[in-house]
């Protein structure tokens, strides 16, 4: 005997089928929405990264590659923003300006020197990155020199870079030290309107193989000379005494008339990690000075740091070798040493060390002028929400870009976003330091 479905069974079947179709339909719909949102997110992220890469390549070119370009081609007033302002506090020797459009968007304006493929000067361009609404544009105009198809000299050439830009924020790197506060030695002059260039060199002797060295003037000044160097040369046999290590050492200190051992007079320093320091001094040339017979690799002149406690070199930093001026011109003048340490070095003094093995170099005179120990303003930067003084903009050597692009807006007006944060080094901004 055959029988069919009862009405109740059929209703139950249809109800179960409806539930299955509803669940399947909802799952399919959610899957489709997820796929679309994923595609929008990937598209937004890709577009943000692509625009960020273009921005980085573009902004990294701001300024002039070398100060020689500025002087040789007379670009000084044009590649900088406002270098001739009569108010020193408003003199702007940078090549950029950042202007806030609103809380989420900035406008970056910068000038750059454009070069030919051969590296020769071609033009000065003015480039602007800014948003209108949520659309990001880049425009370029030639200020001086040969115009190009992408950078004309009349109306700026404007290109749409991205749409749906929710955030476009450009933050200049704040220099770690202002020009006024960068110098560690010598101490600031009083009154501050003048510049202190005075220093003292304190001889070390009676310890190990260090012999007395004549310092003139003893109390120090703006220029200090050293004479009476120890010699490691056998004049009778006319040969250097390579097994002998007689030397001289002087320590840097503030000018004064005090007489005491070196570690009671020298200026004490502490070096912090990840800070770039610069030690510089000048050595004038004298044609009749026999110190120019100095032989690199045999004779020794160096500058470095010594522990106050025992006079030994700290393991964290080596000495820097230098040589006396051998002729007028390039060999005379300023010596500059830049360095940083990986860990703190405390309670040290700056020491100049000499050891002479050539026959006559020891009877020469070494003169030092303009000894300066400082932090490098343009290197010790950090990204903080602080205002950079106009006069300090020249020391900005990097920017941070934060950009957010959205795609596929929903009912709330928002969509999936792609975010990018990147650092743009700008070594050509400002005069070369």
Secondary structure, 3 states (H helix, E strand, C coil): CCCCCCHHHHHHHHHHHHHHHHHHHHHHHHHHHHHHHHHHHHHHHHHHHHHHHHHHHHHCCCECCCHHHHHHCCCHHHHCCECCCCCHHHCECCCEEEEEEECCEEEEEEEEEEECCCCCEEEEEEEEEEEECCEEEEEEEEEEECCECCECCCCCEEEEEECCEEEEEEEECECCCCCCCCEEECCCCCCCCCCCCCEEEEEECCCCCECCCEEECCCCECEEEEECCCECEECCCCEECCCCCCEEEEEEECCCCCCCCHHHHCCCEEECECCCEEEEEEECCCCCCHHHHCCECCEEEEEEEEECCCCCCCCCCCCEECCCCCCCCCCCEEEEEEECECCCEEEEEEEEEEEECCCCHHHCCEEEEEEEEEECCCCCCECCCCCCCHHHHHHCCEEEEEEEEEECCCCCCCCEEEEEEEEEECCCCCCCC
